[in-house]
Amino acid sequence: MSRKKMVSTILAFAITVFFTGICFAGTLSEIVKRGELRVAVQSGAAPYAFFDKNGEQAGSMIDFTKGMADAMGVKLKVLDFDWDGLIPALLSGKADILAADMTPTLKRALKISFTDPWIEVQPCMFTTPGASFKTLEDINKPEVTVGVLLGSTGETMAKKYLPNAKIKSYKGGGRMVVQALIAGHVDAGVNDDLAVLTVLPDFPPNSIRLLDKRLGQGKDPLAFAVRQESVNLWQWVNLYLKTVRSNGDYDANIAYWLEGIEWKKDH
């Protein structure tokens, strides 16, 4: 290799490393510089993220991201999107962090980077108490319509495990499928168990029955997400999650938002 070509190669490599380093460090330093952490959420998903009775953003993930913003010394800006707009909002730079009840999947991870999981849930099937369905096989029939959330893991699971049933997708949070079931628009629903159980107090007693059979193997993790180039932000969020798990803030959040219903009185 000639000296001139070697110098050109070294220079090109140095430039690549330089700009790569800027990209990696850019998001976290830019957040601090602008004084604002921008978070993309889906506000129809209580108790994860929703508008409360005062018209303010509230929920488990809102509190977590408020804690992140406070630890950074910046303000929190919550941006509301439909489920199918969350990843585009992150990729376009409108948001720095995606905070939703989203399951990390290999397909999604081709576009965005997920943090360590902050909780685990399990997909389940549910129907009305008067329905005759008892097993997965009872629901997996052409004459049965199953409600799911558009773009959710529940939709993927329903299509995989209930190939013979009619799948009807809805936009919005977990209560959308429950409402559709109670209104008679679908015969059964698929969503994660936590999303179903946390909205039940908003409906008449005994209006929903969970089937014993769960879909899939084991539990599904839920995680925050950042752009793939935001390596330092990804590391920082993981450190934040470890910190709140050790100081008790994590347990307090989960107990209030996901294990009880006291938040319904406050919000």
C-alpha positions in Angstrom: 0.0 0.0 0.0 1.4 3.4 -1.0 2.0 6.1 1.7 -0.6 8.3 0.1 -3.2 5.6 0.2 -2.3 4.6 3.7 -2.7 8.2 4.9 -6.1 8.4 3.2 -7.3 5.1 4.8 -6.2 6.2 8.3 -7.8 9.6 7.8 -11.1 8.0 6.6 -11.0 5.7 9.6 -10.4 8.6 12.0 -13.3 10.6 10.6 -15.6 7.6 10.9 -14.6 7.0 14.5 -15.0 10.7 15.3 -18.5 11.0 13.9 -19.5 7.7 15.4 -18.4 8.9 18.8 -20.5 12.1 18.3 -23.6 10.0 17.5 -23.1 7.7 20.5 -22.7 10.6 22.9 -25.1 12.9 21.2 -28.5 12.0 22.5 -27.7 12.1 26.3 -25.6 15.3 26.0 -28.2 17.0 23.8 -31.0 16.2 26.4 -29.0 17.9 29.1 -28.1 20.8 26.8 -31.7 21.5 25.7 -32.9 21.0 29.3 -35.7 18.7 28.3 -36.3 14.9 28.1 -38.8 14.1 25.4 -40.7 10.8 25.9 -43.1 9.1 23.5 -46.1 7.4 25.2 -49.5 6.0 24.3 -51.9 7.7 26.7 -54.8 5.3 26.4 -52.9 2.6 28.4 -53.7 3.1 32.1 -52.0 2.4 34.4 -48.9 2.7 32.3 -49.7 6.1 30.8 -53.0 8.0 30.6 -54.7 11.4 31.0 -56.2 11.6 34.5 -59.4 13.4 35.6 -57.5 16.7 35.7 -56.3 16.3 32.1 -52.7 15.6 33.2 -50.4 12.8 32.1 -50.2 10.1 34.8 -49.2 6.5 35.1 -46.4 4.1 36.1 -44.2 4.9 33.1 -44.9 8.7 33.5 -43.5 8.5 37.0 -40.5 6.5 35.9 -39.6 9.0 33.2 -40.3 12.0 35.6 -37.7 10.3 37.8 -35.3 10.1 34.9 -35.8 13.8 34.0 -35.2 14.8 37.6 -32.0 12.8 37.8 -30.8 14.4 34.6 -31.7 17.9 36.0 -34.1 18.6 33.0 -37.8 19.0 32.4 -40.0 16.2 31.1 -42.0 16.6 27.9 -44.5 13.8 27.3 -45.6 13.3 23.7 -48.7 11.3 23.0 -49.0 8.9 20.0 -51.1 6.0 18.8 -49.4 2.7 19.2 -48.3 2.5 15.5 -46.8 6.0 15.8 -44.5 5.3 18.8 -41.5 3.8 16.9 -41.6 6.3 14.1 -41.7 9.1 16.7 -38.5 7.7 18.2 -36.7 7.1 14.9 -37.6 10.6 13.6 -36.0 12.3 16.6 -39.3 13.7 18.0 -38.7 11.7 21.1 -35.6 10.6 23.0 -37.2 7.6 24.8 -40.1 5.3 24.0 -42.0 4.6 27.2 -44.9 2.2 26.5 -45.9 -1.3 27.5 -43.9 -2.7 24.6 -42.4 -6.1 24.4 -38.8 -6.3 23.0 -38.9 -8.5 19.9 -36.2 -9.4 17.4 -38.2 -7.6 14.6 -38.6 -4.4 16.6 -34.9 -4.6 17.7 -33.9 -4.3 14.1 -34.9 -0.6 14.3 -34.6 0.4 17.9 -32.6 -0.6 21.0 -34.5 -1.9 24.1 -33.3 -1.3 27.7 -33.3 -4.0 30.3 -36.9 -5.1 31.1 -38.7 -3.2 33.8 -41.5 -5.7 34.3 -42.8 -9.0 32.9 -46.3 -9.8 31.9 -48.1 -12.8 30.3 -50.4 -12.9 27.3 -53.9 -14.2 28.2 -57.3 -14.8 26.6 -60.5 -13.5 28.1 -64.2 -13.5 27.4 -67.5 -12.8 29.0 -68.7 -15.0 32.0 -71.6 -16.3 29.9 -69.5 -17.5 27.0 -69.0 -21.2 26.6 -65.3 -21.0 25.8 -63.1 -22.9 28.1 -60.0 -23.8 26.1 -57.8 -22.4 23.3 -59.4 -24.9 21.0 -62.9 -23.5 21.7 -61.8 -20.1 20.6 -59.7 -21.2 17.6 -62.7 -21.5 15.3 -63.7 -19.5 12.1 -67.0 -18.4 13.7 -65.2 -16.8 16.7 -64.0 -13.1 16.5 -61.0 -12.2 18.7 -60.2 -8.6 19.7 -56.6 -7.5 19.9 -54.6 -4.2 20.0 -53.1 -3.2 16.6 -49.4 -3.8 16.5 -49.2 -5.4 19.9 -47.6 -8.7 20.9 -51.1 -9.9 21.7 -52.0 -9.4 18.1 -49.0 -11.5 17.0 -49.8 -14.2 19.6 -53.4 -14.4 18.5 -52.5 -14.8 14.9 -50.0 -17.5 15.8 -52.1 -19.5 18.3 -55.6 -18.8 16.9 -55.1 -19.1 13.2 -58.6 -20.2 12.5 -60.3 -17.4 14.4 -61.2 -14.0 13.0 -58.8 -11.4 14.4 -60.1 -7.9 14.8 -57.5 -5.2 15.7 -58.2 -2.0 17.6 -56.2 1.2 18.2 -55.7 2.4 21.7 -55.1 1.0 25.1 -56.1 -2.2 26.8 -59.6 -1.0 27.7 -60.5 -0.8 24.0 -60.6 -4.6 23.7 -62.5 -5.0 26.9 -65.1 -2.4 25.8 -65.4 -4.2 22.4 -66.0 -7.5 24.2 -68.6 -6.1 26.6 -70.4 -4.4 23.7 -70.6 -7.7 21.8 -68.3 -6.6 18.9 -65.9 -9.6 19.6 -66.3 -12.9 21.3 -63.0 -13.0 23.1 -59.9 -10.9 23.6 -56.1 -11.3 23.8 -53.9 -9.0 25.8 -51.3 -9.2 28.5 -52.8 -10.2 31.9 -51.7 -7.0 33.7 -53.4 -4.7 31.1 -56.6 -6.6 31.5 -56.7 -6.9 35.3 -55.8 -3.2 35.9 -58.9 -2.0 33.8 -61.4 -4.4 35.3 -62.4 -2.0 38.2 -63.7 0.4 35.5 -66.3 -2.1 34.3 -69.3 -3.8 36.0 -68.3 -6.6 38.4 -67.8 -10.0 36.9 -68.0 -8.6 33.3 -64.8 -10.4 32.2 -63.6 -13.9 32.7 -59.9 -14.9 32.1 -59.3 -18.3 30.6 -56.9 -20.5 32.5 -54.8 -21.1 29.4 -52.1 -18.5 28.7 -50.7 -18.0 25.3 -47.0 -18.6 24.5 -44.3 -19.9 26.7 -43.4 -18.1 29.9 -43.8 -14.3 30.4 -43.1 -11.4 28.1 -40.8 -8.5 29.3 -41.7 -4.9 28.8 -38.9 -2.4 28.2 -38.1 1.2 27.4 -36.5 1.9 24.0 -34.1 4.4 22.5 -32.6 4.9 19.0 -29.8 2.5 18.2 -27.2 5.3 18.0 -28.1 6.5 21.5 -25.7 4.2 23.3 -24.9 6.4 26.2 -28.6 7.1 26.8 -29.3 3.4 26.7 -26.6 2.8 29.3 -27.9 5.6 31.5 -31.5 4.3 31.5 -30.3 0.9 32.5 -28.3 2.4 35.3 -31.4 4.4 36.4 -33.5 1.2 36.5 -30.8 -0.5 38.7 -30.7 2.5 40.9 -34.5 2.7 41.5 -34.6 -1.0 42.1 -32.0 -0.6 44.9 -33.4 2.5 46.6 -37.0 1.4 46.8 -38.5 3.8 44.2 -39.2 0.9 41.8 -41.1 -1.1 44.4 -43.2 2.0 45.4 -44.1 2.6 41.8 -45.2 -1.0 41.1 -47.1 -1.3 44.3 -49.1 2.0 43.7 -49.7 1.7 40.0 -49.8 -2.0 39.1 -50.6 -3.9 42.3 -53.4 -1.7 43.7 -56.2 0.6 42.7 -55.7 3.5 45.0 -54.4 5.5 42.0 -57.9 5.5 40.6 -59.1 7.7 43.5 -56.1 10.1 43.1 -56.3 10.4 39.3 
